[in-house]
Amino acid sequence: MPAGPFPVRDDQLMAVAKSMLMRSLDAGINEAHVQYDTVRPMRSAVHNQWRASIEGQTASVMMRGTTKLTTSTCPTNGEWFERFMLGYHKQVGDSRKKSARVNT
């Protein structure tokens, strides 16, 4: 008997989100944990792999003037992952190290 209307598989790439959360627990250089900008490129890496795979070949590219609009079937560009990234960024925040200024 099925448990619900959705199949039991990782269609939203929650494993990627889990990996990002696990990476965020690593020690940072200036803070206790790594910053958002350190973890964020993992999403781009997954998207690039997706676009290079056979699944990424189903997306189309539309040109309009000098602006390129693309559609993607990658789950990291889906609504669930967008909301995850927004919530993650709000939770972690950004911590910038102030540079030393030299008064002349």
C-alpha positions as CSV (number, residue, x, y, z in Angstrom):
1,M,0.0,0.0,0.0
2,P,1.5,3.4,-1.0
3,A,2.3,5.9,1.8
4,G,1.0,8.9,-0.2
5,P,0.7,10.5,-3.6
6,F,4.5,11.0,-4.0
7,P,7.0,8.3,-4.8
8,V,9.7,7.5,-2.2
9,R,12.7,9.0,-3.8
10,D,14.8,12.2,-3.6
11,D,13.2,14.3,-6.3
12,Q,14.0,17.6,-4.6
13,L,17.6,16.7,-4.0
14,M,17.2,16.9,-0.2
15,A,20.5,14.9,0.1
16,V,22.2,18.0,-1.4
17,A,20.6,20.2,1.2
18,K,21.7,17.7,3.9
19,S,25.2,17.8,2.6
20,M,25.2,21.6,2.7
21,L,24.0,21.6,6.3
22,M,26.6,19.1,7.3
23,R,29.3,21.2,5.6
24,S,28.0,24.3,7.5
25,L,29.0,22.6,10.7
26,D,32.7,22.6,9.8
27,A,35.0,25.0,11.6
28,G,35.5,28.3,9.9
29,I,38.6,30.5,9.8
30,N,37.2,33.5,11.6
31,E,34.1,32.1,13.1
32,A,33.0,28.9,14.8
33,H,31.5,27.5,11.6
34,V,31.9,28.2,7.9
35,Q,29.9,31.0,6.4
36,Y,27.0,31.0,3.9
37,D,29.2,32.0,1.0
38,T,31.4,28.9,1.7
39,V,28.5,26.5,1.5
40,R,26.5,28.1,-1.3
41,P,28.8,27.0,-4.2
42,M,27.7,23.4,-3.5
43,R,24.4,24.3,-5.1
44,S,26.1,25.6,-8.2
45,A,28.2,22.5,-8.5
46,V,25.1,20.2,-8.4
47,H,23.4,22.5,-11.0
48,N,26.4,22.3,-13.3
49,Q,26.5,18.5,-13.0
50,W,22.8,18.4,-13.8
51,R,23.2,20.5,-16.9
52,A,26.0,18.3,-18.1
53,S,23.9,15.1,-17.6
54,I,21.2,13.7,-19.9
55,E,18.5,15.2,-17.6
56,G,19.9,18.7,-18.2
57,Q,19.6,18.3,-22.0
58,T,15.8,18.5,-21.8
59,A,16.0,22.2,-20.8
60,S,15.6,24.8,-23.5
61,V,17.2,28.2,-24.1
62,M,15.3,31.2,-25.3
63,M,17.0,34.3,-26.6
64,R,15.4,37.8,-26.3
65,G,17.5,40.8,-27.3
66,T,20.7,40.7,-25.3
67,T,19.1,38.8,-22.4
68,K,19.4,35.0,-22.2
69,L,16.5,33.3,-20.5
70,T,16.9,29.7,-19.6
71,T,14.6,27.0,-18.2
72,S,16.0,24.2,-16.1
73,T,14.7,20.9,-14.9
74,C,17.3,20.9,-12.1
75,P,15.6,20.5,-8.6
76,T,18.1,23.0,-7.1
77,N,16.3,25.7,-9.1
78,G,12.9,24.5,-7.9
79,E,10.7,26.2,-5.3
80,W,11.6,23.8,-2.4
81,F,15.3,24.4,-2.8
82,E,14.9,28.2,-3.3
83,R,13.0,28.3,0.0
84,F,15.6,26.1,1.7
85,M,18.4,28.4,0.6
86,L,16.5,31.5,1.8
87,G,15.8,29.9,5.2
88,Y,19.3,28.7,5.5
89,H,20.8,32.1,4.7
90,K,18.5,33.8,7.2
91,Q,19.5,31.3,9.9
92,V,23.2,31.4,9.3
93,G,23.5,35.0,8.1
94,D,26.7,36.6,6.9
95,S,29.7,37.5,9.1
96,R,32.2,39.8,7.5
97,K,35.7,40.3,8.9
98,K,36.4,43.9,9.1
99,S,39.7,44.9,7.4
100,A,42.2,46.9,9.3
101,R,42.3,50.5,8.1
102,V,45.4,52.6,8.1
103,N,44.9,56.2,9.1
104,T,47.1,58.6,7.2
